[in-house]
Amino acid sequence: MTLFNKTISIIGGTGHVGLPLGLSLSEKNFIVQLIDINKENISKVNNGIMPFLEDGAEKVLKKNIKKNCIFASNKIELIKKSKYIIVCIGTPVNKNLEPETKKFLTFFKRLNKMLNKNHIIIVRSSVYPGICDQIFKILANKNIAYCPERIVQGKSLKELPKLPQIISGYTDLSIYHAKIIFKKISKKILVTSILDAELIKLFSNAYRYIHFSITNQFYQICEKLDVDYNKLRKLMIDGYERNKDLALPGFTAGPCLLKDTMQLASFLRGKFQLGYAAMKINEGLPIFLIKKLEQKMSLKNKKIGILGMAFKAETDDIRDSLSIKLRNYLHKRGFKFYCSDPYFKDKQIINSKSLIQKSDIIVVATPHIEYKNLKLPKNKILIDVWGIIKKK
């Protein structure tokens, strides 16, 4: 294999999708060029430092940096040195959560000026039906594959070898080469149509988002009836197989589930009632908790502590976090509040012990493992949707 044929450029390469994929490919003796505009991330990666939490990733990064198998750069023209170009850029949405398709497609117009007939372009970004067709037209009928990612953030390196990879393409050649790439890192390849692949990605995330909204709705019903939902849930699933997949309630957020659910809603021109209902339930949970507490007592002069700012456990990622939404709501209402997180670093963050001491009310927003061992004095008011903390 020539150097050209074994070189892969990943655009959006220092992000949560591109970097784990790049590390996995560098382990298979590809030369990986991580192309990005984030200069801070580029600097960290080239110094062997992961810009975000990802299990086992930093060790792999340091090893392959030393072997010259992977590096990061902001020079997009480097793609001319590689046969394979994998696009992992985010799909932006506006304040109404509608996809900003024009911005996304403009990138491909710029990219097209640097491509030649030997390039294989693999799109990894989440898109709604019809967007790949527009990319195909923009890139003047070049060899384009669509292979959506489906990893769980924080566990990507462990998941990539296990997850079947969805492969679709506009030409036999693009499908052939996409299979070559992903067979190196995955045991199973599933080949389907472009439309199928677009829908599989959106349906997968919308299904999970709606699933979480069901359990969050059950939680809210129980709160209104003064019933312990987590105790009830355990009884529901105990020995009853048909209920075993009922998720825990909690803050359901992040940069993917809601966004992709709303991409699907936008594609359906607003006729996705389940998606909108799920958004109302999930996004409304933080405010529901505060208003429910206000029905029981006056919160005047009460100090509120938020445990966990990341959008999910064991990560440092606060993108679209409901903890941030809760913090902003408390600030707008004029409440005194404190924030803590073991992974996310910010000048407003204090440690969990100080937060517990200073706060009258403690909201468990993110179920980080270390919170399970926290002991709360009996005089503290605990709001723990996840049900992970035991009071003294």
C-alpha positions as a Markdown table, in Angstrom:
| # | Residue | x | y | z |
|---|---|---|---|---|
| 1 | Met | 0.0 | 0.0 | 0.0 |
| 2 | Thr | 1.4 | 3.4 | -1.0 |
| 3 | Leu | 1.7 | 6.3 | 1.4 |
| 4 | Phe | -1.2 | 8.0 | -0.4 |
| 5 | Asn | -3.4 | 5.0 | -0.1 |
| 6 | Lys | -2.7 | 4.5 | 3.6 |
| 7 | Thr | -3.2 | 8.2 | 4.6 |
| 8 | Ile | -6.5 | 9.2 | 6.0 |
| 9 | Ser | -7.7 | 12.8 | 6.6 |
| 10 | Ile | -10.4 | 13.3 | 9.2 |
| 11 | Ile | -12.0 | 16.7 | 9.0 |
| 12 | Gly | -13.3 | 17.7 | 12.4 |
| 13 | Gly | -10.6 | 15.4 | 13.6 |
| 14 | Thr | -10.0 | 16.6 | 17.1 |
| 15 | Gly | -13.7 | 16.4 | 18.1 |
| 16 | His | -15.6 | 13.7 | 20.0 |
| 17 | Val | -16.4 | 11.8 | 16.8 |
| 18 | Gly | -13.3 | 12.3 | 14.7 |
| 19 | Leu | -10.6 | 11.8 | 17.3 |
| 20 | Pro | -11.6 | 8.4 | 18.6 |
| 21 | Leu | -12.0 | 7.2 | 15.0 |
| 22 | Gly | -8.6 | 8.6 | 14.1 |
| 23 | Leu | -7.0 | 6.9 | 17.1 |
| 24 | Ser | -8.6 | 3.5 | 16.1 |
| 25 | Leu | -7.4 | 3.9 | 12.6 |
| 26 | Ser | -3.9 | 4.8 | 13.7 |
| 27 | Glu | -3.8 | 1.6 | 15.6 |
| 28 | Lys | -4.3 | -0.2 | 12.3 |
| 29 | Asn | -1.2 | 1.4 | 10.7 |
| 30 | Phe | -2.9 | 4.1 | 8.8 |
| 31 | Ile | -1.4 | 7.6 | 8.7 |
| 32 | Val | -4.1 | 9.8 | 10.2 |
| 33 | Gln | -4.2 | 13.6 | 9.6 |
| 34 | Leu | -6.7 | 15.2 | 12.0 |
| 35 | Ile | -7.8 | 18.4 | 10.3 |
| 36 | Asp | -9.6 | 20.9 | 12.5 |
| 37 | Ile | -10.1 | 24.6 | 13.2 |
| 38 | Asn | -9.8 | 24.3 | 17.0 |
| 39 | Lys | -6.2 | 25.5 | 17.7 |
| 40 | Glu | -6.4 | 24.6 | 21.4 |
| 41 | Asn | -7.4 | 21.0 | 20.6 |
| 42 | Ile | -4.7 | 20.8 | 17.8 |
| 43 | Ser | -2.0 | 21.9 | 20.3 |
| 44 | Lys | -3.1 | 19.4 | 22.9 |
| 45 | Val | -3.3 | 16.5 | 20.5 |
| 46 | Asn | 0.1 | 17.1 | 19.0 |
| 47 | Asn | 1.5 | 17.1 | 22.6 |
| 48 | Gly | -0.1 | 13.8 | 23.4 |
| 49 | Ile | -2.9 | 15.3 | 25.5 |
| 50 | Met | -6.6 | 14.4 | 25.0 |
| 51 | Pro | -8.8 | 17.5 | 24.7 |
| 52 | Phe | -11.6 | 15.7 | 26.4 |
| 53 | Leu | -12.3 | 12.6 | 28.5 |
| 54 | Glu | -12.3 | 9.3 | 26.6 |
| 55 | Asp | -11.4 | 6.0 | 28.3 |
| 56 | Gly | -8.0 | 4.7 | 27.3 |
| 57 | Ala | -7.5 | 7.3 | 24.6 |
| 58 | Glu | -4.6 | 9.3 | 25.9 |
| 59 | Lys | -2.3 | 6.2 | 26.1 |
| 60 | Val | -3.2 | 5.3 | 22.5 |
| 61 | Leu | -2.6 | 9.0 | 21.4 |
| 62 | Lys | 0.8 | 9.2 | 23.0 |
| 63 | Lys | 1.9 | 5.9 | 21.5 |
| 64 | Asn | 0.8 | 6.8 | 17.9 |
| 65 | Ile | 2.1 | 10.4 | 18.1 |
| 66 | Lys | 5.6 | 8.9 | 18.8 |
| 67 | Lys | 5.2 | 6.5 | 15.9 |
| 68 | Asn | 4.2 | 9.4 | 13.6 |
| 69 | Cys | 1.0 | 7.6 | 12.8 |
| 70 | Ile | -1.3 | 10.5 | 13.8 |
| 71 | Phe | -1.1 | 14.3 | 14.0 |
| 72 | Ala | -3.4 | 17.3 | 14.0 |
| 73 | Ser | -3.3 | 20.4 | 11.8 |
| 74 | Asn | -5.5 | 23.3 | 10.7 |
| 75 | Lys | -4.3 | 23.1 | 7.2 |
| 76 | Ile | -7.1 | 21.6 | 5.2 |
| 77 | Glu | -4.9 | 21.5 | 2.0 |
| 78 | Leu | -3.2 | 18.5 | 3.6 |
| 79 | Ile | -6.1 | 16.4 | 2.3 |
| 80 | Lys | -4.4 | 16.3 | -1.1 |
| 81 | Lys | -1.9 | 13.9 | 0.5 |
| 82 | Ser | -4.5 | 11.3 | 1.4 |
| 83 | Lys | -6.8 | 9.0 | -0.5 |
| 84 | Tyr | -9.5 | 8.9 | 2.2 |
| 85 | Ile | -11.3 | 11.9 | 3.5 |
| 86 | Ile | -13.6 | 11.3 | 6.4 |
| 87 | Val | -15.9 | 14.2 | 7.3 |
| 88 | Cys | -16.9 | 14.4 | 11.0 |
| 89 | Ile | -18.0 | 18.0 | 11.3 |
| 90 | Gly | -21.0 | 18.9 | 13.4 |
| 91 | Thr | -24.4 | 19.6 | 11.9 |
| 92 | Pro | -25.3 | 23.0 | 13.2 |
| 93 | Val | -28.8 | 24.0 | 14.4 |
| 94 | Asn | -30.2 | 27.5 | 15.1 |
| 95 | Lys | -31.9 | 28.7 | 18.3 |
| 96 | Asn | -35.1 | 27.0 | 17.2 |
| 97 | Leu | -33.2 | 23.7 | 16.9 |
| 98 | Glu | -33.7 | 23.7 | 13.1 |
| 99 | Pro | -30.8 | 22.4 | 11.0 |
| 100 | Glu | -28.7 | 25.1 | 9.5 |
| 101 | Thr | -28.3 | 23.2 | 6.3 |
| 102 | Lys | -26.8 | 26.0 | 4.3 |
| 103 | Lys | -23.8 | 26.4 | 6.6 |
| 104 | Phe | -23.2 | 22.6 | 6.5 |
| 105 | Leu | -23.4 | 22.4 | 2.7 |
| 106 | Thr | -21.2 | 25.5 | 2.2 |
| 107 | Phe | -18.3 | 23.5 | 3.7 |
| 108 | Phe | -18.6 | 20.9 | 1.0 |
| 109 | Lys | -18.5 | 23.6 | -1.7 |
| 110 | Arg | -15.1 | 24.7 | -0.3 |
| 111 | Leu | -14.0 | 21.1 | 0.0 |
| 112 | Asn | -14.8 | 20.4 | -3.6 |
| 113 | Lys | -12.1 | 22.8 | -4.8 |
| 114 | Met | -9.4 | 20.6 | -3.3 |
| 115 | Leu | -10.7 | 17.2 | -4.4 |
| 116 | Asn | -9.7 | 15.0 | -7.3 |
| 117 | Lys | -11.1 | 11.8 | -8.8 |
| 118 | Asn | -8.8 | 9.6 | -6.7 |
| 119 | His | -10.3 | 10.7 | -3.4 |
| 120 | Ile | -12.8 | 8.6 | -1.4 |
| 121 | Ile | -15.0 | 10.9 | 0.7 |
| 122 | Ile | -16.8 | 9.3 | 3.7 |
| 123 | Val | -19.4 | 11.4 | 5.5 |
| 124 | Arg | -19.7 | 10.5 | 9.2 |
| 125 | Ser | -21.9 | 13.5 | 10.3 |
| 126 | Ser | -25.5 | 13.1 | 11.3 |
| 127 | Val | -27.8 | 14.4 | 8.5 |
| 128 | Tyr | -31.5 | 14.1 | 7.7 |
| 129 | Pro | -32.8 | 12.5 | 4.4 |
| 130 | Gly | -31.8 | 14.3 | 1.3 |
| 131 | Ile | -28.7 | 16.0 | 2.6 |
| 132 | Cys | -26.4 | 13.3 | 1.3 |
| 133 | Asp | -28.0 | 13.7 | -2.2 |
| 134 | Gln | -27.2 | 17.4 | -2.0 |
| 135 | Ile | -23.6 | 16.7 | -1.0 |
| 136 | Phe | -23.3 | 14.3 | -3.9 |
| 137 | Lys | -24.4 | 17.0 | -6.4 |
| 138 | Ile | -22.0 | 19.6 | -4.8 |
| 139 | Leu | -19.1 | 17.2 | -5.0 |
| 140 | Ala | -19.7 | 16.6 | -8.7 |
| 141 | Asn | -20.4 | 12.9 | -8.6 |
| 142 | Lys | -17.2 | 11.9 | -6.8 |
| 143 | Asn | -16.9 | 8.7 | -4.8 |
| 144 | Ile | -18.9 | 9.4 | -1.7 |
| 145 | Ala | -19.9 | 7.1 | 1.1 |
| 146 | Tyr | -22.2 | 7.8 | 4.0 |
| 147 | Cys | -21.3 | 5.9 | 7.2 |
| 148 | Pro | -22.9 | 7.4 | 10.3 |
| 149 | Glu | -21.3 | 7.1 | 13.7 |
| 150 | Arg | -23.2 | 5.5 | 16.6 |
| 151 | Ile | -20.6 | 5.6 | 19.4 |
| 152 | Val | -21.3 | 6.3 | 23.1 |
| 153 | Gln | -19.1 | 9.3 | 24.1 |
| 154 | Gly | -16.5 | 8.3 | 26.6 |
| 155 | Lys | -16.4 | 4.7 | 25.6 |
| 156 | Ser | -15.7 | 5.1 | 21.9 |
| 157 | Leu | -12.5 | 3.1 | 21.7 |
| 158 | Lys | -14.1 | 0.2 | 23.3 |
| 159 | Glu | -17.3 | 0.5 | 21.3 |
| 160 | Leu | -15.9 | 0.9 | 17.8 |
| 161 | Pro | -14.6 | -2.7 | 17.5 |
| 162 | Lys | -17.9 | -4.1 | 18.7 |
| 163 | Leu | -20.4 | -2.0 | 16.9 |
| 164 | Pro | -21.6 | -3.0 | 13.4 |
| 165 | Gln | -20.7 | -0.2 | 11.0 |
| 166 | Ile | -23.4 | 1.1 | 8.7 |
| 167 | Ile | -22.0 | 1.5 | 5.1 |
| 168 | Ser | -23.8 | 3.2 | 2.2 |
| 169 | Gly | -22.5 | 4.9 | -0.9 |
| 170 | Tyr | -23.2 | 6.4 | -4.3 |
| 171 | Thr | -20.8 | 4.2 | -6.2 |
| 172 | Asp | -19.6 | 0.6 | -5.9 |
| 173 | Leu | -16.1 | 2.0 | -5.5 |
| 174 | Ser | -17.0 | 4.2 | -2.6 |
| 175 | Ile | -18.8 | 1.3 | -0.8 |
| 176 | Tyr | -15.8 | -1.0 | -1.5 |
| 177 | His | -13.3 | 1.5 | 0.0 |
| 178 | Ala | -15.5 | 2.3 | 3.0 |
| 179 | Lys | -15.7 | -1.4 | 3.7 |
| 180 | Ile | -11.9 | -1.6 | 3.6 |
| 181 | Ile | -11.6 | 1.2 | 6.1 |
| 182 | Phe | -14.2 | 0.0 | 8.6 |
| 183 | Lys | -13.3 | -3.7 | 8.4 |
| 184 | Lys | -10.0 | -2.7 | 9.9 |
| 185 | Ile | -11.7 | -1.5 | 13.1 |
| 186 | Ser | -15.0 | -3.4 | 13.3 |
| 187 | Lys | -16.0 | -7.1 | 13.1 |
| 188 | Lys | -19.3 | -6.5 | 11.3 |
| 189 | Ile | -20.2 | -4.4 | 8.3 |
| 190 | Leu | -23.8 | -3.7 | 7.3 |
| 191 | Val | -24.3 | -2.4 | 3.7 |
| 192 | Thr | -27.5 | -0.5 | 2.9 |
| 193 | Ser | -28.8 | 2.4 | 0.9 |
| 194 | Ile | -28.1 | 6.1 | 1.6 |
| 195 | Leu | -31.6 | 6.8 | 2.7 |
| 196 | Asp | -31.6 | 3.8 | 5.1 |
| 197 | Ala | -28.3 | 5.0 | 6.6 |
| 198 | Glu | -29.6 | 8.6 | 7.1 |
| 199 | Leu | -32.7 | 7.3 | 8.8 |
| 200 | Ile | -30.9 | 4.6 | 10.9 |
| 201 | Lys | -28.9 | 7.4 | 12.6 |
| 202 | Leu | -31.8 | 9.7 | 13.3 |
| 203 | Phe | -34.2 | 7.0 | 14.3 |
| 204 | Ser | -31.6 | 5.5 | 16.7 |
| 205 | Asn | -31.1 | 8.8 | 18.6 |
| 206 | Ala | -34.8 | 9.8 | 18.4 |
| 207 | Tyr | -35.8 | 6.4 | 19.8 |
| 208 | Arg | -33.4 | 6.8 | 22.8 |
| 209 | Tyr | -34.5 | 10.4 | 23.4 |
| 210 | Ile | -38.2 | 9.4 | 23.4 |
| 211 | His | -37.5 | 6.4 | 25.6 |
| 212 | Phe | -35.9 | 8.6 | 28.2 |
| 213 | Ser | -38.9 | 11.0 | 28.0 |
| 214 | Ile | -41.2 | 8.2 | 28.9 |
| 215 | Thr | -39.4 | 7.4 | 32.2 |
| 216 | Asn | -39.1 | 11.1 | 32.9 |
| 217 | Gln | -42.8 | 11.6 | 32.4 |
| 218 | Phe | -43.5 | 8.7 | 34.8 |
| 219 | Tyr | -41.1 | 10.3 | 37.3 |
| 220 | Gln | -43.1 | 13.6 | 37.1 |
| 221 | Ile | -46.4 | 11.8 | 37.6 |
| 222 | Cys | -45.0 | 10.1 | 40.7 |
| 223 | Glu | -43.7 | 13.4 | 42.1 |
| 224 | Lys | -47.1 | 14.9 | 41.8 |
| 225 | Leu | -48.6 | 11.9 | 43.7 |
| 226 | Asp | -45.7 | 11.9 | 46.3 |
| 227 | Val | -44.7 | 8.4 | 45.1 |
| 228 | Asp | -41.0 | 7.2 | 45.0 |
| 229 | Tyr | -40.6 | 6.5 | 41.3 |
| 230 | Asn | -37.2 | 4.8 | 41.6 |
| 231 | Lys | -38.7 | 2.4 | 44.1 |
| 232 | Leu | -41.7 | 1.9 | 41.9 |
| 233 | Arg | -39.5 | 1.3 | 38.8 |
| 234 | Lys | -37.5 | -1.4 | 40.6 |
| 235 | Leu | -40.8 | -3.2 | 41.3 |
| 236 | Met | -41.9 | -2.8 | 37.7 |
| 237 | Ile | -38.8 | -4.5 | 36.3 |
| 238 | Asp | -38.2 | -7.1 | 39.0 |
| 239 | Gly | -38.8 | -10.5 | 37.3 |
| 240 | Tyr | -40.9 | -8.8 | 34.5 |
| 241 | Glu | -38.9 | -9.2 | 31.3 |
| 242 | Arg | -41.1 | -6.9 | 29.3 |
| 243 | Asn | -40.2 | -3.9 | 31.5 |
| 244 | Lys | -36.5 | -4.6 | 31.9 |
| 245 | Asp | -35.4 | -1.9 | 29.4 |
| 246 | Leu | -37.2 | 0.9 | 31.3 |
| 247 | Ala | -34.5 | 3.5 | 31.7 |
| 248 | Leu | -33.7 | 5.4 | 34.9 |
| 249 | Pro | -35.1 | 9.0 | 35.0 |
| 250 | Gly | -32.7 | 11.9 | 34.8 |
| 251 | Phe | -31.4 | 14.8 | 32.9 |
| 252 | Thr | -31.5 | 13.7 | 29.2 |
| 253 | Ala | -29.4 | 16.1 | 27.1 |
| 254 | Gly | -26.2 | 16.5 | 25.2 |
| 255 | Pro | -25.2 | 17.4 | 21.6 |
| 256 | Cys | -26.8 | 14.5 | 19.8 |
| 257 | Leu | -30.1 | 13.0 | 21.1 |
| 258 | Leu | -32.2 | 16.3 | 21.1 |
| 259 | Lys | -30.5 | 17.7 | 18.0 |
| 260 | Asp | -31.1 | 14.6 | 15.9 |
| 261 | Thr | -34.7 | 14.3 | 17.1 |
| 262 | Met | -35.3 | 17.8 | 16.0 |
| 263 | Gln | -33.5 | 17.2 | 12.7 |
| 264 | Leu | -36.1 | 14.5 | 12.1 |
| 265 | Ala | -38.9 | 16.9 | 13.1 |
| 266 | Ser | -37.6 | 19.5 | 10.7 |
| 267 | Phe | -37.4 | 17.0 | 7.9 |
| 268 | Leu | -41.1 | 16.0 | 8.6 |
| 269 | Arg | -42.0 | 19.7 | 8.6 |
| 270 | Gly | -43.1 | 19.7 | 12.2 |
| 271 | Lys | -45.2 | 16.6 | 12.0 |
| 272 | Phe | -43.3 | 14.6 | 14.6 |
| 273 | Gln | -45.5 | 14.8 | 17.6 |
| 274 | Leu | -43.6 | 12.2 | 19.6 |
| 275 | Gly | -40.4 | 14.2 | 19.2 |
| 276 | Tyr | -41.8 | 17.5 | 20.3 |
| 277 | Ala | -43.5 | 15.9 | 23.3 |
| 278 | Ala | -40.2 | 14.2 | 24.3 |
| 279 | Met | -38.4 | 17.6 | 24.0 |
| 280 | Lys | -41.0 | 19.3 | 26.2 |
| 281 | Ile | -40.7 | 16.6 | 28.9 |
| 282 | Asn | -36.9 | 16.2 | 28.9 |
| 283 | Glu | -36.0 | 19.8 | 28.5 |
| 284 | Gly | -38.6 | 20.8 | 31.1 |
| 285 | Leu | -37.4 | 18.5 | 33.8 |
| 286 | Pro | -35.0 | 20.9 | 35.6 |
| 287 | Ile | -37.6 | 23.6 | 35.9 |
| 288 | Phe | -40.2 | 21.1 | 36.9 |
| 289 | Leu | -38.0 | 20.1 | 39.9 |
| 290 | Ile | -37.6 | 23.6 | 41.2 |
| 291 | Lys | -41.3 | 24.5 | 40.7 |
| 292 | Lys | -42.4 | 21.3 | 42.4 |
| 293 | Leu | -40.2 | 22.2 | 45.4 |
| 294 | Glu | -41.6 | 25.7 | 45.5 |
| 295 | Gln | -45.1 | 24.2 | 45.9 |
| 296 | Lys | -43.9 | 22.6 | 49.2 |
| 297 | Met | -41.8 | 25.4 | 50.7 |
| 298 | Ser | -40.5 | 28.9 | 50.2 |
| 299 | Leu | -37.1 | 29.0 | 48.5 |
| 300 | Lys | -36.4 | 32.5 | 49.6 |
| 301 | Asn | -32.8 | 32.7 | 51.0 |
| 302 | Lys | -32.3 | 29.0 | 50.2 |
| 303 | Lys | -28.9 | 28.1 | 48.6 |
| 304 | Ile | -29.1 | 25.5 | 45.9 |
| 305 | Gly | -26.2 | 23.2 | 44.9 |
| 306 | Ile | -25.9 | 21.5 | 41.5 |
| 307 | Leu | -23.9 | 18.3 | 41.6 |
| 308 | Gly | -22.6 | 17.6 | 38.1 |
| 309 | Met | -22.4 | 20.0 | 35.1 |
| 310 | Ala | -21.5 | 17.6 | 32.3 |
| 311 | Phe | -24.4 | 16.3 | 30.2 |
| 312 | Lys | -23.7 | 12.7 | 31.1 |
| 313 | Ala | -21.8 | 10.8 | 33.7 |
| 314 | Glu | -18.0 | 10.4 | 33.6 |
| 315 | Thr | -17.4 | 13.0 | 30.9 |
| 316 | Asp | -16.3 | 16.7 | 31.0 |
| 317 | Asp | -18.6 | 17.7 | 28.2 |
| 318 | Ile | -21.2 | 20.4 | 29.0 |
| 319 | Arg | -22.6 | 20.9 | 25.5 |
| 320 | Asp | -26.4 | 21.2 | 25.7 |
| 321 | Ser | -26.2 | 20.1 | 29.3 |
| 322 | Leu | -29.4 | 20.5 | 31.3 |
| 323 | Ser | -27.3 | 21.3 | 34.4 |
| 324 | Ile | -26.3 | 24.5 | 32.5 |
| 325 | Lys | -30.0 | 25.2 | 31.8 |
| 326 | Leu | -30.8 | 24.7 | 35.5 |
| 327 | Arg | -27.9 | 27.0 | 36.5 |
| 328 | Asn | -29.1 | 29.7 | 34.1 |
| 329 | Tyr | -32.7 | 29.4 | 35.3 |
| 330 | Leu | -31.6 | 29.8 | 38.9 |
| 331 | His | -29.5 | 32.8 | 38.0 |
| 332 | Lys | -32.4 | 34.4 | 36.2 |
| 333 | Arg | -34.7 | 33.8 | 39.2 |
| 334 | Gly | -32.1 | 35.4 | 41.5 |
| 335 | Phe | -31.3 | 32.3 | 43.6 |
| 336 | Lys | -28.0 | 31.8 | 45.3 |
| 337 | Phe | -26.4 | 28.6 | 43.8 |
| 338 | Tyr | -23.2 | 26.6 | 43.7 |
| 339 | Cys | -21.9 | 24.2 | 41.0 |
| 340 | Ser | -19.7 | 21.2 | 41.3 |
| 341 | Asp | -18.2 | 18.6 | 38.9 |
| 342 | Pro | -15.2 | 16.3 | 39.2 |
| 343 | Tyr | -14.3 | 16.6 | 35.5 |
| 344 | Phe | -15.5 | 19.9 | 34.1 |
| 345 | Lys | -13.1 | 22.7 | 35.1 |
| 346 | Asp | -14.3 | 26.3 | 35.5 |
| 347 | Lys | -13.8 | 29.2 | 38.0 |
| 348 | Gln | -17.4 | 28.8 | 39.2 |
| 349 | Ile | -16.9 | 25.1 | 40.1 |
| 350 | Ile | -16.3 | 24.1 | 43.7 |
| 351 | Asn | -15.7 | 20.6 | 45.1 |
| 352 | Ser | -18.7 | 18.5 | 46.2 |
| 353 | Lys | -17.8 | 18.6 | 49.9 |
| 354 | Ser | -17.9 | 22.4 | 49.9 |
| 355 | Leu | -21.1 | 22.5 | 47.9 |
| 356 | Ile | -22.8 | 20.2 | 50.3 |
| 357 | Gln | -21.7 | 22.3 | 53.3 |
| 358 | Lys | -22.9 | 25.6 | 51.7 |
| 359 | Ser | -26.1 | 24.4 | 50.1 |
| 360 | Asp | -29.6 | 24.0 | 51.7 |
| 361 | Ile | -30.9 | 22.2 | 48.6 |
| 362 | Ile | -28.8 | 19.7 | 46.6 |
| 363 | Val | -29.8 | 18.7 | 43.1 |
| 364 | Val | -28.0 | 15.6 | 41.6 |
| 365 | Ala | -27.9 | 16.7 | 37.9 |
| 366 | Thr | -25.3 | 14.2 | 36.6 |
| 367 | Pro | -24.9 | 10.7 | 38.1 |
| 368 | His | -21.1 | 10.7 | 38.3 |
| 369 | Ile | -19.9 | 7.5 | 40.0 |
| 370 | Glu | -18.2 | 9.3 | 42.8 |
| 371 | Tyr | -21.4 | 10.9 | 44.0 |
| 372 | Lys | -22.7 | 7.4 | 45.0 |
| 373 | Asn | -20.4 | 7.6 | 48.1 |
| 374 | Leu | -21.5 | 11.0 | 49.2 |
| 375 | Lys | -23.1 | 11.3 | 52.6 |
| 376 | Leu | -25.7 | 14.0 | 53.1 |
| 377 | Pro | -26.7 | 15.4 | 56.5 |
| 378 | Lys | -30.3 | 15.0 | 57.4 |
| 379 | Asn | -30.9 | 18.7 | 57.3 |
| 380 | Lys | -30.2 | 18.9 | 53.6 |
| 381 | Ile | -33.0 | 18.8 | 51.0 |
| 382 | Leu | -32.1 | 16.3 | 48.3 |
| 383 | Ile | -33.4 | 16.3 | 44.8 |
| 384 | Asp | -32.0 | 13.1 | 43.3 |
| 385 | Val | -33.9 | 12.1 | 40.1 |
| 386 | Trp | -31.3 | 9.3 | 39.5 |
| 387 | Gly | -31.7 | 7.9 | 43.0 |
| 388 | Ile | -28.0 | 7.4 | 43.6 |
| 389 | Ile | -27.3 | 9.2 | 46.9 |
| 390 | Lys | -28.3 | 7.9 | 50.3 |
| 391 | Lys | -29.0 | 10.4 | 53.1 |
| 392 | Lys | -27.5 | 9.8 | 56.6 |
